[in-house]
Amino acid sequence: MCRSNGLIDDLVVYGKAEDYLLFADLVGKAIESKEPTLMLTESDISVLIVRDEAEEKLFTSLQNELNEYFSMSDWNNRCTLRVFGSGSVLASLQAFLTDLSGRGEGYSYLSEYSESIDYSSSSPEWRLHIEIT
């Protein structure tokens, strides 16, 4: 299913504990700098963390570079997972990711984050896997 705000199905993220700490660190950099922060991954998808004080809920969306979808090819070539939130929302995400990194092997859902801070219902659900190597 397609919707203008991007992916509406679930998202699975795999990484080691240190990957989630790196993610948390980059969220912190986005908060401090007030500039979007890009995180490259081993896949074709990058994560762009955007501090936006108008976003009172964490909002995420898988989009193409221009966020324009004039064809199914545009839709199928989405390569940027955008993560939006105010400074306080992103700080809560940073704390969640840091905590997640210490839980050991297994998975958690981003919905755990949303128990204390709202997560936009228009965003996909994330399943975050921690791998031990």
C-alpha positions in Angstrom: 0.0 0.0 0.0 1.2 3.4 -0.8 0.6 6.6 1.1 2.2 10.0 0.6 4.0 9.8 3.9 5.9 6.7 2.9 6.0 3.2 4.2 3.0 2.1 6.1 4.0 -1.5 6.9 6.5 -2.7 9.5 10.2 -2.1 9.4 12.9 -4.4 10.8 16.3 -3.1 11.9 19.2 -5.4 12.6 22.4 -4.4 14.4 24.9 -5.1 17.1 24.7 -3.2 20.4 27.4 -0.8 19.3 25.3 0.0 16.2 22.4 1.1 18.4 24.8 3.2 20.5 26.1 4.8 17.2 22.4 5.5 16.3 21.8 7.0 19.7 24.9 9.2 19.3 23.8 10.5 15.9 20.4 11.3 17.4 22.2 13.4 20.0 24.2 15.2 17.3 21.0 16.0 15.5 19.6 17.5 18.7 22.6 19.6 19.4 23.3 20.8 15.9 19.7 21.4 14.9 20.8 20.3 11.5 19.6 17.0 9.9 22.1 14.2 10.6 22.6 11.3 8.2 23.4 7.8 9.3 24.7 5.4 6.6 23.9 1.7 7.0 25.1 -1.5 5.4 21.9 -1.6 3.4 20.8 0.7 0.6 18.7 2.6 3.1 20.2 5.6 5.1 18.6 7.2 8.1 18.1 11.0 8.2 17.4 12.3 11.7 15.6 15.7 11.7 15.0 17.9 14.7 11.7 19.7 14.1 10.2 21.5 17.1 6.8 21.3 15.5 6.8 17.5 15.8 5.4 16.7 19.2 5.4 13.0 18.3 8.1 10.8 16.8 7.4 10.5 13.1 9.2 8.2 10.8 8.8 7.6 7.1 10.6 5.7 4.3 11.0 8.1 1.4 12.9 8.7 -1.7 15.4 11.6 -1.9 12.8 14.2 -3.0 9.8 12.7 -1.3 7.9 12.8 -4.6 6.2 9.8 -6.1 5.1 10.2 -9.7 5.5 6.5 -10.5 5.8 3.1 -8.9 9.5 3.3 -9.7 9.8 6.3 -7.5 7.9 4.4 -4.7 10.0 1.3 -5.1 13.3 3.3 -4.9 12.7 4.8 -1.5 16.1 4.8 0.2 15.9 7.3 3.1 14.3 6.6 6.4 13.5 10.0 7.9 13.1 10.3 11.6 11.4 13.6 12.8 10.9 14.9 16.3 11.3 17.9 18.6 14.5 18.0 20.7 12.7 16.5 23.7 11.1 13.7 21.5 14.5 12.9 20.0 16.2 12.9 23.4 13.7 10.3 24.5 14.5 8.3 21.4 18.2 8.6 22.2 17.6 7.3 25.7 15.5 4.4 24.4 18.2 3.4 21.9 20.9 3.6 24.5 18.9 1.4 26.9 18.2 -1.0 24.0 21.9 -1.5 23.3 22.3 -3.0 26.8 19.5 -5.5 26.7 21.5 -8.3 25.0 20.5 -10.5 22.1 16.9 -10.4 21.0 14.4 -7.8 19.7 12.3 -5.0 20.9 9.6 -2.8 19.3 9.6 0.9 18.9 6.2 0.8 20.5 8.0 0.4 23.8 9.3 3.9 23.2 5.8 5.1 22.6 4.6 4.0 26.0 6.1 7.2 27.4 6.3 9.5 24.3 3.8 9.5 21.5 4.7 7.8 18.2 2.8 8.9 15.2 0.2 6.4 14.1 1.1 7.3 10.5 4.6 5.9 11.0 5.6 2.2 10.5 6.2 0.0 13.5 9.9 -0.8 14.0 11.2 -4.2 15.2 14.7 -3.6 16.4 17.0 -6.7 16.6 20.2 -6.8 18.6 22.6 -9.4 17.3 25.5 -10.8 19.2 28.6 -11.7 17.2 
